[in-house]
Amino acid sequence: MSKKYNVAVVGANGAVGEEMLRVLEEVNFPIGKLTPLASARSVGKAVEYNGKEVLILELTEDVFEKENIEIALFSAGGSVSAKFASFAVEAGAVVIDNTSHFRMDENIPLVVPEVNPEDISKWKKSGIIANPNCSTIQMVQALKPLDDAYDIQRVDVSTYQATSGAGKTAMEELVAQMQSFFAFKLDEAEVKAFAHRIALNVIPQIDKFLDNGYTKEEMKMVNETTKIMHKEIPLSATCVRVPTLRGHAEAISVKFACEVDVDKAREILKNAPNIVILDTPEESIYPMPSLALEKNETFVGRIRVDNFDKTMLHMFIVADNLRVGAATNAVRIAQKWAEMEEEK
């Protein structure tokens, strides 16, 4: 890319916002001017970028026009995006939104660059590109190359999602509860971020339950997969919160239209973009959240054909939810968008 862009990060001091700044720096994104934005209570604070402190400005209706913003990365919650994204678009910026607010809008592309980069070209309808749910992103990165090869008929997935998926305060709550445990006061630990204590526990609920018995998080995976892959794939998800800080894991079972050769499937995944194979189980090598920390790749292992149905494949995938599931995907969308604009 030859041009430099004026980039705003909305929610710059949040967990995902901070990660966006790190990824922008790591990929050496061509930034002419960086504008970190947050609520009024954060004004005067600073974020670090390329070894320098950059002051946070207040997110207002006219800040995008004042700062001549061209790319606005939003990650400050759905209500903030609902209120302010239109002002960024009116100011001439492309909005890349990390919240769930715009994802299922038919006029707004929902993009994972390794899966459906062509959908980025639809951004002008609304001025907005939506970033999918963290658990969806890593899953479709693994599903897409296998679907191209074998034609997916059904997917069943169980997730093991880290506390960072619920934000900084949820991570802090896990740490505080573990401190209470070591002080022999776990029963007195405060429970606010989740419906139950998360320390030394797993909670089979992420987001609210719907009338069909599934949670909103689970239905996000169903509906977003269809939109991203342009194919109605029967999918059932069980989303579980586990007591880790970063890195979502998923156990996935996939049924195809034909029998699957496990070695060929492994090779297909190995050659897919953003996928790293960790699959030497006899040496205890397989994906784990600790291995994915601050990495921009999705790790796949435990790849095996079903014992009773040779059209089924099982695998275990892990990715850093703050990176692959949020910041990295948003920055890669911005990179692809900039490349497409410059090619015009």
C-alpha positions in Angstrom: 0.0 0.0 0.0 1.4 3.4 -1.0 -1.2 5.6 0.7 -1.3 6.4 4.4 -4.6 6.6 6.2 -6.0 8.5 9.2 -7.2 5.8 11.5 -9.5 6.0 14.5 -9.8 3.3 17.1 -13.0 3.6 19.1 -12.7 2.0 22.5 -9.0 2.4 22.3 -8.4 1.6 26.0 -10.6 -1.5 26.1 -9.3 -5.1 25.9 -9.9 -5.4 22.1 -9.0 -1.7 21.4 -5.6 -2.2 23.0 -5.0 -5.3 21.0 -6.0 -3.5 17.8 -3.3 -1.0 18.4 -0.7 -3.7 18.9 -1.8 -5.5 15.7 -1.7 -2.3 13.7 1.8 -1.7 14.9 3.0 -5.2 14.3 1.7 -5.3 10.7 3.1 -1.8 10.1 -0.3 -0.5 8.9 0.2 2.7 6.8 -1.2 5.2 9.3 -0.9 8.9 8.6 -2.5 9.9 11.9 -3.8 7.7 14.7 -6.8 8.9 16.7 -7.7 6.9 19.8 -11.3 7.5 20.9 -13.1 6.7 24.1 -15.7 8.1 26.5 -15.3 11.5 28.2 -14.0 9.8 31.4 -10.9 8.5 29.4 -10.0 11.9 27.9 -6.5 12.9 29.0 -5.3 9.3 29.3 -3.0 8.0 26.6 -2.4 4.8 24.7 1.0 3.6 23.4 1.7 3.3 19.7 5.1 2.8 18.1 6.8 3.7 21.3 5.0 7.0 21.7 2.1 8.0 23.8 -1.0 9.2 21.9 -3.7 11.1 23.9 -7.2 9.7 23.9 -9.9 12.0 22.5 -13.5 12.0 23.4 -15.9 10.1 21.1 -18.3 12.7 19.8 -20.6 13.0 16.8 -18.2 15.4 15.0 -14.8 14.0 15.9 -14.5 11.9 12.8 -15.0 14.9 10.6 -12.7 17.1 12.7 -9.9 14.5 12.6 -10.5 13.7 8.9 -10.8 9.9 9.7 -10.7 7.5 6.8 -10.8 4.2 8.6 -12.7 3.8 11.9 -12.2 0.6 13.9 -15.1 0.3 16.4 -14.8 -1.9 19.5 -16.7 -0.1 22.4 -19.9 -2.1 22.5 -23.0 -2.4 20.4 -24.8 0.7 21.8 -21.8 2.9 21.0 -21.6 1.5 17.4 -25.3 2.0 17.0 -25.0 5.7 18.0 -21.7 6.8 16.5 -21.0 4.6 13.4 -23.2 6.6 11.2 -21.3 9.8 12.0 -18.1 8.2 11.0 -19.7 7.1 7.7 -21.1 10.5 7.1 -17.6 11.9 7.6 -16.4 9.7 4.8 -14.8 6.9 6.8 -15.2 3.2 6.3 -16.3 1.6 9.6 -15.0 -1.8 10.6 -17.2 -2.8 13.6 -16.3 -5.4 16.1 -19.7 -5.6 17.9 -22.7 -7.7 17.1 -24.9 -4.7 16.2 -24.5 -4.8 12.4 -23.6 -8.4 11.7 -26.9 -9.7 10.4 -27.9 -6.5 8.5 -28.3 -7.7 4.9 -26.7 -4.5 3.5 -23.6 -4.9 5.6 -20.9 -7.4 4.7 -19.8 -9.8 7.5 -16.2 -10.7 6.7 -13.4 -13.1 7.6 -10.7 -12.2 5.0 -9.4 -15.8 4.7 -13.0 -17.0 3.9 -15.0 -14.3 2.1 -12.7 -11.4 1.2 -14.8 -10.6 -1.9 -17.7 -9.4 0.4 -15.6 -6.4 1.4 -16.5 -4.8 -1.9 -20.1 -4.5 -0.7 -19.0 -1.9 1.9 -20.3 1.1 0.0 -23.9 0.2 0.5 -23.7 1.2 4.1 -20.1 2.4 4.7 -19.8 -0.4 7.3 -18.0 -3.8 7.4 -18.9 -6.1 10.3 -16.4 -8.3 12.2 -18.0 -11.7 13.2 -18.2 -13.2 16.6 -14.9 -14.4 18.0 -16.0 -18.0 18.2 -17.3 -17.9 14.6 -14.1 -16.5 13.1 -11.8 -19.3 14.1 -14.3 -22.0 13.3 -15.1 -20.8 9.7 -11.3 -20.4 9.0 -11.1 -24.2 9.5 -14.4 -25.1 7.9 -14.1 -23.2 4.6 -11.2 -25.2 3.0 -12.8 -28.5 4.1 -16.2 -27.4 2.7 -14.5 -26.6 -0.7 -13.0 -30.1 -0.7 -15.8 -32.3 0.8 -19.0 -30.3 0.9 -20.1 -29.9 4.5 -23.5 -31.3 5.4 -23.6 -30.5 9.2 -21.5 -29.1 12.0 -21.7 -29.7 15.8 -19.4 -27.5 17.9 -18.8 -27.2 21.7 -16.8 -24.2 22.7 -14.5 -23.5 25.7 -14.4 -19.7 25.8 -12.0 -17.6 27.9 -13.2 -14.9 30.3 -11.7 -12.2 28.1 -14.6 -12.7 25.7 -16.6 -10.9 28.3 -14.2 -8.0 28.7 -11.5 -6.8 31.0 -13.7 -6.8 34.1 -14.5 -10.5 33.6 -10.8 -11.3 33.4 -10.2 -9.3 36.6 -13.0 -11.2 38.3 -11.4 -14.6 37.5 -8.1 -13.4 39.0 -9.8 -12.0 42.1 -11.7 -15.2 42.6 -8.6 -17.3 42.3 -6.9 -15.0 44.9 -9.9 -15.6 47.1 -9.4 -19.3 46.6 -5.8 -19.2 47.8 -6.9 -17.1 50.7 -9.4 -19.9 51.6 -12.3 -17.4 51.0 -13.6 -18.5 47.6 -17.2 -18.8 49.0 -17.0 -15.0 49.7 -15.8 -14.1 46.3 -17.8 -11.5 44.4 -19.8 -12.8 41.3 -20.8 -10.0 38.9 -19.5 -10.8 35.3 -21.2 -14.2 35.0 -24.3 -15.9 36.3 -22.1 -18.1 38.6 -18.6 -18.1 40.0 -16.1 -18.8 37.2 -13.0 -19.8 39.2 -12.7 -23.6 39.4 -15.9 -23.9 37.4 -17.3 -24.0 33.9 -20.5 -22.3 32.9 -22.6 -23.7 30.0 -24.1 -20.2 29.3 -22.7 -17.4 27.2 -25.2 -14.5 26.7 -29.0 -14.8 27.2 -31.1 -17.9 26.5 -33.6 -17.8 23.7 -37.0 -19.5 23.3 -35.4 -22.3 21.3 -33.2 -23.4 24.3 -30.0 -22.0 22.7 -28.2 -18.9 23.8 -27.6 -15.8 21.7 -23.9 -16.7 21.5 -24.8 -20.1 20.1 -27.2 -18.7 17.5 -24.6 -16.1 16.5 -22.4 -19.0 15.4 -25.3 -20.6 13.4 -26.4 -17.4 11.6 -23.0 -15.9 11.1 -21.6 -19.1 9.5 -24.4 -19.1 7.0 -23.8 -15.5 6.0 -20.0 -15.7 5.8 -19.9 -19.0 3.9 -22.9 -18.2 1.7 -24.3 -21.6 2.5 -27.0 -22.8 4.9 -25.0 -25.3 7.0 -27.0 -27.1 9.7 -25.0 -26.2 12.8 -25.6 -26.8 16.5 -23.4 -25.0 19.1 -23.0 -25.4 22.9 -21.0 -22.4 24.2 -19.2 -22.8 27.5 -17.3 -20.2 29.6 -14.2 -21.7 31.2 -11.7 -20.3 33.7 -9.0 -19.2 31.4 -8.0 -15.6 30.6 -7.4 -15.7 26.8 -7.8 -18.2 24.0 -11.1 -19.8 22.8 -11.1 -23.5 22.1 -13.6 -25.5 20.1 -14.3 -29.2 19.6 -15.8 -29.5 16.2 -17.5 -32.5 14.5 -18.2 -32.1 10.8 -20.3 -34.3 8.5 -19.5 -34.2 4.8 -21.2 -35.4 1.6 -18.5 -38.1 1.0 -16.0 -40.1 2.9 -13.0 -38.2 4.2 -9.3 -39.1 4.1 -7.7 -37.9 7.3 -4.3 -37.3 5.8 -5.7 -35.4 2.9 -7.9 -33.3 5.3 -4.9 -32.5 7.4 -3.0 -31.4 4.3 -5.9 -29.2 3.2 -5.9 -27.5 6.5 -2.1 -27.2 6.6 -2.3 -25.3 3.3 -5.2 -23.1 4.3 -4.5 -19.4 5.1 -4.0 -18.6 8.8 -4.1 -22.2 9.9 -1.3 -23.9 11.9 -1.5 -27.7 12.4 -0.5 -29.0 15.9 -1.4 -32.6 15.6 1.1 -35.1 17.0 -1.0 -36.5 19.8 1.5 -39.3 20.6 3.9 -36.5 21.7 1.1 -34.6 23.5 1.2 -31.9 20.8 -2.2 -30.3 20.1 -3.7 -26.9 20.3 -4.1 -25.2 23.7 -5.0 -21.7 24.7 -1.5 -21.2 26.3 0.0 -21.8 22.9 -2.2 -19.4 21.0 -1.6 -16.4 23.4 -0.9 -13.2 21.4 -0.7 -15.2 18.1 -2.5 -14.2 14.9 -3.1 -17.8 13.7 -5.7 -20.5 14.3 -4.3 -23.7 15.6 -5.9 -27.1 14.6 -5.2 -30.5 16.0 -6.8 -33.8 17.2 -7.9 -34.3 13.6 -9.5 -37.7 13.2 -12.2 -39.5 11.2 -15.2 -40.8 13.2 -15.0 -44.4 14.3 -18.5 -45.2 12.9 -19.1 -42.8 10.1 -16.3 -42.2 7.6 -18.0 -39.0 6.3 -17.4 -37.4 9.7 -14.3 -35.6 10.9 -13.5 -34.4 14.4 -11.0 -31.7 15.3 -10.0 -29.3 18.1 -9.2 -25.7 17.3 -7.8 -22.8 19.4 -7.2 -19.2 18.7 -6.5 -16.0 20.7 -10.0 -14.5 20.9 -8.7 -11.0 21.3 -6.6 -11.3 18.2 -7.9 -13.8 15.7 -11.4 -13.4 17.1 -11.4 -9.6 17.1 -8.4 -7.3 16.6 -6.5 -9.2 14.0 -9.6 -9.9 11.9 -10.5 -6.2 12.0 -7.0 -5.1 10.9 -6.9 -7.7 8.1 -10.2 -6.4 6.8 -8.7 -2.9 6.9 -5.7 -4.1 5.0 -7.9 -5.8 2.3 -10.1 -2.8 2.1 -7.2 -0.5 1.5 -5.7 -2.8 -1.1 -9.0 -3.0 -3.0 -9.4 0.8 -2.8 -5.9 1.4 -4.2 -6.5 -1.1 -7.1 -9.4 1.0 -8.4 
